[in-house]
Amino acid sequence: MRVLVLGAGVIGTTTAWYLNQAGHQVTVVDRLSGPGLETSYANAGQVSPGYSAPWAAPNIPTKAIKWLLMNHPPLILHARPDMAMIRWTLQMLRNCTSARYFENKGRMVRLAEYARDELDLLRQKTGIQYDGRQQGTLQLFRTEKQLKDAHKDVEVLKSEGVAFELLDPEGCRRVEPGLAHSDVPYVGALRLPGDETGDCKIFTQTLARMAEDAGVTFRWNETVLSVQKDGSRIQSVVTDQETLTADAYVMALGSWSPDMARALDLKLPIYPVKGYSITANIIDEARAPVSTVMDESYKVAITRLGTRIRVGGMAELNGFNKDLSPRRRATLNYSVGSLFPDAGDLETAEFWCGLRPNTPDGTPIVGGTRYSNLWLNTGHGTLGWTMACGSAAVISDMISGKPPAIEVHDLGLSRYG
């Protein structure tokens, strides 16, 4: 079958690989000059199934008010006449109940755990290298309330069979010795030993080369202008270079998916949530993190990537704005500097921002549409790297007419009615 994949971030590239391995003839179209140059370029580096959770939680409305008043806020809202942002925010708030939180987190963990297993199989099969480590995530709590609130996540982890540990401060330093140099008071942590780390850009670009060697065609510097329909099927994709046809189409355009789907009368509840990162060279190995530490107070992830430290986080609602704010860099510097002082060269660190495609319930949109040959693999938010191999395997199975290895009925667009 001829399959056309729109988008060459980590989701589109991984989807292309799985479809190729299933025997399909695959073409990928992207407006940039290569793979992984948008949101996949410098994300936090976590492959964190155990940490997969929706932002929509019962206490989020109250927390949001406090966050907005912080000196280093994890949430930034910009007042703007943006109806898409207003609709998305209202939908997200409707998911801020205990019942919906447990439902949403459960299916996110289900997909993320499957994705981690698929990544492991891919690594074994191909030997792909991407500065990866398999040494877990430490969700660090600076307050007793954060530690107490973690118990609601523990219940979901238990129900999904995900390994975890609750650690005291001494246990935190045993897992992450660099924390011994910090004078920050912290009360404990939730450790997720099954989580991993790795450079998403390196992974995406390496996998793209492997996919090309295996027969996948990549069309770079080509912008998708529209998707043309004919009744209940997609007829073609029009780009700025020519009209492309295929037997099946996969939309993996991240934050740009809603605009492309709107002409097809498909309403995708996805909004771009801006995140920031810095990448610093390690200057003192003994002070550096071993794997990933999630600073719960500031929602900042501090990740070891080979000889570098990636520090990423924050959620800024400001449309498609990609300005680099010095205030956001100061937050990242503060988080890593307080927990791992003098570990990395923050002065020369690369500062970056990207637009995460978030859904109101946190779960990506993975599955078919009312068009028999159009599939969606988008809306992964902060978890595109975590869920890439799982959602790609699901889409490949669906297009190939095979039953996916996990339950997928609640992953598609139909859950929004």
C-alpha positions as CSV (number, residue, x, y, z in Angstrom):
1,M,0.0,0.0,0.0
2,R,1.2,3.5,-0.8
3,V,1.1,5.7,2.4
4,L,1.8,9.4,2.6
5,V,2.9,10.7,6.0
6,L,2.5,14.5,6.6
7,G,5.2,15.7,9.0
8,A,8.7,14.5,9.9
9,G,9.0,15.1,13.6
10,V,9.6,12.2,15.9
11,I,5.9,11.1,15.4
12,G,5.9,11.2,11.6
13,T,9.4,9.7,11.2
14,T,8.7,6.9,13.6
15,T,5.3,6.2,11.9
16,A,7.1,6.1,8.5
17,W,9.6,3.5,9.9
18,Y,6.9,1.2,11.3
19,L,4.9,1.4,8.1
20,N,8.0,0.6,6.0
21,Q,8.8,-2.4,8.2
22,A,5.2,-3.6,7.7
23,G,5.8,-3.7,4.0
24,H,4.2,-0.4,2.8
25,Q,5.6,2.1,0.3
26,V,6.0,5.2,2.3
27,T,6.6,8.9,1.4
28,V,7.0,11.6,4.0
29,V,6.5,15.3,3.3
30,D,7.8,18.1,5.5
31,R,8.2,21.9,5.1
32,L,11.6,22.0,6.8
33,S,15.0,20.9,5.5
34,G,15.3,17.7,7.6
35,P,13.7,15.5,10.3
36,G,13.2,16.5,13.9
37,L,13.8,20.3,13.4
38,E,10.6,21.6,15.1
39,T,9.2,20.4,18.4
40,S,11.4,17.3,18.4
41,Y,14.6,19.4,18.2
42,A,15.4,20.1,21.9
43,N,12.6,18.7,24.1
44,A,13.3,17.6,27.7
45,G,14.7,14.3,26.6
46,Q,12.5,12.1,28.8
47,V,11.0,8.7,27.8
48,S,8.8,8.7,30.8
49,P,5.8,6.2,30.8
50,G,5.5,6.3,34.5
51,Y,5.4,10.1,34.6
52,S,2.7,10.3,31.9
53,A,-0.1,12.3,33.3
54,P,-2.6,14.9,32.0
55,W,-2.3,18.5,33.0
56,A,-6.0,18.4,33.7
57,A,-6.2,17.3,37.4
58,P,-8.6,18.1,40.2
59,N,-6.3,20.6,41.9
60,I,-5.1,22.4,38.7
61,P,-7.4,25.4,38.8
62,T,-6.2,26.3,42.3
63,K,-2.6,25.5,41.4
64,A,-2.8,27.6,38.2
65,I,-3.6,30.8,40.2
66,K,-0.6,30.2,42.5
67,W,1.7,29.4,39.6
68,L,0.8,32.6,37.8
69,L,1.9,34.6,40.9
70,M,5.3,32.8,41.3
71,N,8.6,34.4,40.5
72,H,9.5,31.4,38.3
73,P,6.0,30.3,37.1
74,P,5.6,26.9,35.4
75,L,2.5,28.3,33.7
76,I,2.3,31.5,31.7
77,L,-0.9,32.8,30.2
78,H,-1.0,35.7,27.7
79,A,-4.2,37.7,27.4
80,R,-5.1,37.6,23.7
81,P,-8.3,37.4,21.6
82,D,-7.7,33.8,20.8
83,M,-10.9,31.7,20.6
84,A,-9.0,28.5,20.0
85,M,-7.1,29.0,23.3
86,I,-10.3,29.8,25.2
87,R,-12.1,26.7,23.8
88,W,-9.2,24.5,24.6
89,T,-8.8,25.9,28.1
90,L,-12.5,25.3,28.9
91,Q,-12.3,21.8,27.6
92,M,-9.2,21.2,29.7
93,L,-11.0,22.5,32.8
94,R,-13.9,20.1,32.2
95,N,-11.3,17.3,32.6
96,C,-10.2,18.5,36.0
97,T,-12.2,15.9,37.9
98,S,-10.9,12.9,39.8
99,A,-12.8,10.5,37.6
100,R,-11.5,12.0,34.4
101,Y,-8.0,12.3,35.7
102,F,-7.7,8.6,36.5
103,E,-9.3,7.7,33.2
104,N,-7.0,10.0,31.2
105,K,-3.8,9.0,33.1
106,G,-4.7,5.3,32.8
107,R,-4.9,5.4,29.0
108,M,-1.8,7.6,28.7
109,V,0.2,5.2,30.8
110,R,-1.1,2.3,28.8
111,L,0.1,3.8,25.5
112,A,3.4,5.1,27.0
113,E,4.3,1.7,28.5
114,Y,3.7,0.0,25.2
115,A,5.8,2.7,23.5
116,R,8.7,2.2,25.9
117,D,8.6,-1.6,25.1
118,E,8.5,-0.9,21.4
119,L,11.4,1.5,21.7
120,D,13.4,-1.2,23.5
121,L,12.6,-3.7,20.7
122,L,13.6,-1.1,18.1
123,R,16.9,-0.5,19.9
124,Q,17.6,-4.3,20.1
125,K,16.7,-4.8,16.4
126,T,18.6,-1.9,14.9
127,G,21.2,-0.8,17.5
128,I,20.1,2.8,17.1
129,Q,22.1,5.2,19.3
130,Y,20.8,8.6,20.6
131,D,22.6,9.4,23.9
132,G,20.1,7.1,25.6
133,R,20.1,5.9,29.2
134,Q,17.7,3.4,31.0
135,Q,18.1,4.7,34.5
136,G,14.7,6.0,35.5
137,T,13.1,9.3,36.5
138,L,13.1,10.9,39.9
139,Q,10.1,13.2,40.5
140,L,11.5,15.4,43.3
141,F,9.3,17.0,45.9
142,R,10.3,20.2,47.7
143,T,7.2,20.2,49.9
144,E,5.2,17.7,52.0
145,K,2.1,18.6,50.1
146,Q,3.7,17.5,46.8
147,L,4.7,14.2,48.4
148,K,1.1,13.7,49.7
149,D,-0.4,14.5,46.3
150,A,1.8,11.9,44.6
151,H,-0.3,9.1,46.1
152,K,-3.1,9.7,43.6
153,D,-0.6,8.9,40.8
154,V,0.7,5.9,42.8
155,E,-2.8,4.3,42.6
156,V,-2.8,4.6,38.8
157,L,0.7,3.2,38.6
158,K,-0.4,0.2,40.7
159,S,-3.4,-0.4,38.6
160,E,-1.3,-0.4,35.4
161,G,1.5,-2.5,36.9
162,V,4.1,0.2,36.6
163,A,7.2,-0.1,38.9
164,F,7.8,2.7,41.3
165,E,9.6,3.7,44.5
166,L,8.8,6.4,47.1
167,L,12.2,7.7,48.4
168,D,13.2,9.8,51.4
169,P,15.9,12.5,50.9
170,E,18.7,10.0,51.5
171,G,17.2,7.7,48.9
172,C,17.2,10.6,46.4
173,R,20.9,11.2,46.9
174,R,21.6,7.5,46.5
175,V,19.9,7.5,43.1
176,E,21.2,10.9,42.1
177,P,24.5,11.6,43.9
178,G,24.8,15.1,42.4
179,L,21.9,16.2,44.7
180,A,24.3,16.0,47.6
181,H,25.8,19.3,46.4
182,S,22.4,21.1,46.6
183,D,21.3,23.1,49.6
184,V,17.7,23.0,48.5
185,P,15.4,21.4,51.1
186,Y,13.4,18.5,49.6
187,V,11.3,16.0,51.3
188,G,11.4,13.0,49.0
189,A,10.7,11.7,45.6
190,L,8.7,9.3,43.4
191,R,11.2,7.2,41.4
192,L,10.1,5.5,38.2
193,P,12.9,3.0,37.4
194,G,11.4,1.9,34.1
195,D,11.7,5.4,32.5
196,E,14.5,6.3,30.1
197,T,16.2,9.3,28.6
198,G,17.6,10.2,25.2
199,D,18.1,13.0,22.6
200,C,14.9,13.1,20.6
201,K,16.5,15.0,17.7
202,I,19.4,12.5,17.3
203,F,16.9,9.6,17.5
204,T,14.6,11.2,14.8
205,Q,17.4,12.0,12.5
206,T,19.1,8.7,12.8
207,L,15.8,6.8,12.3
208,A,15.1,8.9,9.3
209,R,18.4,7.9,7.7
210,M,17.7,4.3,8.5
211,A,14.2,4.6,7.0
212,E,15.5,6.2,3.9
213,D,18.0,3.3,3.5
214,A,15.1,0.9,3.9
215,G,13.2,2.6,1.0
216,V,11.2,5.5,2.6
217,T,11.1,8.6,0.4
218,F,11.5,12.0,2.2
219,R,10.4,15.2,0.5
220,W,12.1,18.1,2.3
221,N,11.3,21.9,1.9
222,E,7.8,21.1,0.7
223,T,4.9,22.7,2.3
224,V,1.5,21.0,2.5
225,L,-1.2,23.5,1.4
226,S,-4.3,21.4,1.6
227,V,-5.8,17.9,1.8
228,Q,-8.4,17.2,-0.9
229,K,-11.4,14.9,-0.2
230,D,-13.7,13.0,-2.4
231,G,-16.8,11.8,-0.5
232,S,-15.7,9.6,2.3
233,R,-12.0,9.3,1.1
234,I,-9.0,11.5,0.8
235,Q,-8.2,12.1,-2.8
236,S,-4.9,13.9,-2.7
237,V,-2.5,16.3,-0.9
238,V,-1.6,19.5,-2.5
239,T,1.8,21.0,-1.7
240,D,3.6,24.0,-3.0
241,Q,5.4,21.8,-5.5
242,E,2.8,19.3,-6.8
243,T,-0.3,17.2,-6.0
244,L,0.5,13.9,-4.3
245,T,-1.7,10.8,-4.2
246,A,-1.6,7.7,-2.0
247,D,-3.8,4.8,-0.8
248,A,-3.6,6.0,2.8
249,Y,-2.7,9.2,4.5
250,V,-1.3,9.9,8.0
251,M,-1.5,13.4,9.5
252,A,1.4,13.9,12.0
253,L,1.7,17.7,11.9
254,G,1.6,18.3,15.6
255,S,0.3,21.8,16.5
256,W,-0.4,22.5,12.8
257,S,-2.8,19.5,12.5
258,P,-6.0,21.4,13.4
259,D,-5.6,24.0,10.6
260,M,-5.1,21.2,8.0
261,A,-8.0,19.2,9.3
262,R,-10.4,22.1,9.5
263,A,-11.0,22.1,5.7
264,L,-12.1,18.4,6.1
265,D,-14.7,19.4,8.7
266,L,-12.6,17.6,11.4
267,K,-12.3,19.5,14.6
268,L,-9.1,18.6,16.4
269,P,-8.9,19.9,20.0
270,I,-5.2,20.6,19.9
271,Y,-3.5,23.8,21.0
272,P,0.2,24.8,20.8
273,V,1.6,25.0,24.3
274,K,5.0,26.6,24.3
275,G,7.9,25.0,26.2
276,Y,11.5,26.1,26.7
277,S,14.8,24.3,27.2
278,I,18.5,25.0,27.6
279,T,21.2,22.5,26.8
280,A,24.5,22.9,28.7
281,N,27.8,21.1,28.5
282,I,28.7,19.3,31.7
283,I,31.7,20.9,33.5
284,D,31.6,18.8,36.7
285,E,30.7,15.1,36.3
286,A,30.3,14.5,40.0
287,R,27.7,17.3,40.3
288,A,25.6,16.3,37.2
289,P,22.4,14.3,37.1
290,V,22.6,10.6,36.3
291,S,19.3,10.4,34.5
292,T,16.2,12.7,34.8
293,V,15.1,14.7,37.8
294,M,11.7,16.3,37.5
295,D,11.6,19.4,39.7
296,E,8.0,19.2,40.7
297,S,7.8,22.8,42.1
298,Y,8.7,24.4,38.8
299,K,7.6,21.6,36.4
300,V,11.1,21.5,35.0
301,A,12.9,18.3,33.8
302,I,16.7,18.1,34.2
303,T,18.0,15.3,32.0
304,R,21.4,13.8,31.3
305,L,22.2,13.4,27.6
306,G,25.7,12.1,27.2
307,T,28.1,14.9,28.1
308,R,25.2,17.5,28.2
309,I,22.4,18.5,30.5
310,R,19.0,19.3,29.0
311,V,16.7,21.4,31.1
312,G,13.2,21.8,29.8
313,G,9.8,22.8,31.0
314,M,7.1,25.4,31.5
315,A,3.8,25.8,29.7
316,E,3.1,29.0,27.9
317,L,-0.2,29.7,26.2
318,N,0.6,32.3,23.5
319,G,-0.6,30.9,20.2
320,F,2.2,30.2,17.7
321,N,4.6,32.8,19.2
322,K,8.2,31.5,19.4
323,D,10.0,34.4,20.9
324,L,12.7,33.4,23.4
325,S,12.0,35.1,26.8
326,P,15.0,35.8,29.1
327,R,12.6,35.3,32.1
328,R,12.0,31.7,31.0
329,R,15.7,31.1,30.7
330,A,16.1,32.4,34.2
331,T,13.6,29.8,35.5
332,L,15.5,27.0,33.8
333,N,18.8,28.3,35.1
334,Y,17.4,28.6,38.6
335,S,15.9,25.0,38.7
336,V,19.1,23.3,37.5
337,G,21.4,25.7,39.4
338,S,19.7,25.1,42.7
339,L,19.6,21.3,42.4
340,F,22.8,20.6,40.6
341,P,25.0,23.7,41.2
342,D,28.0,24.2,39.0
343,A,27.3,21.0,37.1
344,G,26.9,22.6,33.6
345,D,28.0,25.6,31.7
346,L,24.8,27.6,31.8
347,E,26.4,30.7,30.3
348,T,27.0,29.1,26.9
349,A,23.9,26.8,27.0
350,E,21.7,26.7,23.9
351,F,18.3,28.3,24.6
352,W,15.4,27.0,22.6
353,C,11.6,26.9,22.5
354,G,9.0,24.6,20.8
355,L,5.3,24.3,20.4
356,R,3.8,21.1,22.0
357,P,0.5,19.9,20.5
358,N,-1.7,19.4,23.6
359,T,-5.1,17.9,23.8
360,P,-7.5,19.0,26.7
361,D,-7.4,15.5,28.2
362,G,-3.7,14.9,27.7
363,T,-4.1,11.8,25.5
364,P,-2.9,12.1,21.9
365,I,-5.3,11.5,19.0
366,V,-4.2,8.2,17.4
367,G,-6.5,6.4,15.0
368,G,-8.8,6.7,12.0
369,T,-11.3,9.3,11.0
370,R,-14.6,9.3,9.2
371,Y,-12.5,9.3,6.0
372,S,-11.7,5.7,5.4
373,N,-8.1,6.3,4.3
374,L,-7.1,9.2,6.7
375,W,-5.4,8.5,10.0
376,L,-4.3,10.8,12.8
377,N,-1.2,10.5,14.9
378,T,-1.0,13.9,16.6
379,G,-1.6,15.8,19.8
380,H,1.0,14.2,22.0
381,G,1.8,17.3,24.0
382,T,4.9,16.9,26.1
383,L,5.0,13.1,25.5
384,G,5.7,12.8,21.8
385,W,9.1,11.3,22.4
386,T,7.7,9.0,25.2
387,M,4.8,7.7,23.0
388,A,6.3,7.8,19.5
389,C,7.1,4.1,19.0
390,G,3.8,3.0,20.5
391,S,1.5,5.3,18.6
392,A,3.5,4.6,15.4
393,A,3.0,0.8,15.9
394,V,-0.7,1.3,16.5
395,I,-1.1,3.3,13.3
396,S,0.9,0.8,11.3
397,D,-1.2,-2.0,12.6
398,M,-4.5,-0.2,11.8
399,I,-3.4,0.7,8.3
400,S,-2.2,-2.9,7.8
401,G,-5.5,-4.3,9.0
402,K,-4.0,-5.9,12.0
403,P,-5.4,-5.7,15.6
404,P,-3.1,-3.4,17.7
405,A,-1.3,-5.0,20.6
406,I,-3.1,-2.7,23.1
407,E,-6.6,-1.3,23.6
408,V,-7.1,1.7,21.3
409,H,-10.8,2.4,21.2
410,D,-10.3,5.5,23.5
411,L,-7.3,6.9,21.7
412,G,-9.0,8.3,18.6
413,L,-10.8,11.5,17.7
414,S,-14.2,9.8,18.4
415,R,-13.8,10.2,22.1
416,Y,-14.5,13.9,21.6
417,G,-17.9,13.0,20.0
